[in-house]
Amino acid sequence: MDKIVSVSAIADGCLKVTFSDGRTGEFDVKPFMRSEFFAALRDQEYFAQVGLFFSGVGWPGGQDLGPDTISAQLFVPEHS
């Protein structure tokens, strides 16, 4: 299983992530923000506190997303 080795918050509820196999892309967290558990992520200052958590990503309040979830919905922009 690949793990996330780098994460940063980018505009509009999305994360930029890099996996250990070199894949880099964007992950849209907004669909998860509909649930009560992830509601705090709607605050941009809090959302920006994202960091590495085990093999995935997490926030100080305990919200986390695993690498499989992120990998399955990773958007990899095409390079021109």
Residue pairs with C-beta under 8 A, 6 or more apart in sequence:
1 55
1 67
1 68
2 19
2 20
2 21
2 23
2 55
2 67
2 71
3 19
3 20
3 54
3 55
3 56
3 67
4 17
4 18
4 19
4 20
4 52
4 55
4 56
4 57
4 67
4 70
5 18
5 19
5 20
5 52
6 16
6 17
6 18
6 52
7 15
7 16
7 17
7 18
7 50
7 51
7 52
7 57
8 15
8 16
8 50
9 15
9 16
9 44
9 47
9 48
9 50
10 16
10 26
12 30
13 28
13 29
13 30
13 33
13 41
13 42
13 47
14 26
14 27
14 28
14 29
14 30
15 26
15 27
15 29
15 50
15 57
15 70
16 24
16 25
16 26
17 24
17 25
17 26
17 27
17 57
17 70
17 74
18 24
19 67
19 71
23 71
23 74
23 76
24 76
25 74
25 75
25 76
25 77
26 74
26 75
26 76
26 77
27 65
27 70
27 73
27 74
27 75
28 73
28 75
29 38
29 41
29 47
29 65
32 38
32 41
32 65
33 39
33 41
33 42
37 63
38 63
40 46
40 59
40 61
40 63
41 47
41 59
41 63
46 59
46 60
46 61
47 59
49 59
49 60
50 57
50 58
50 59
51 57
51 58
51 59
52 58
53 64
54 64
54 66
55 66
55 67
56 64
56 65
56 66
56 67
56 69
56 70
57 64
57 65
57 70
58 64
58 65
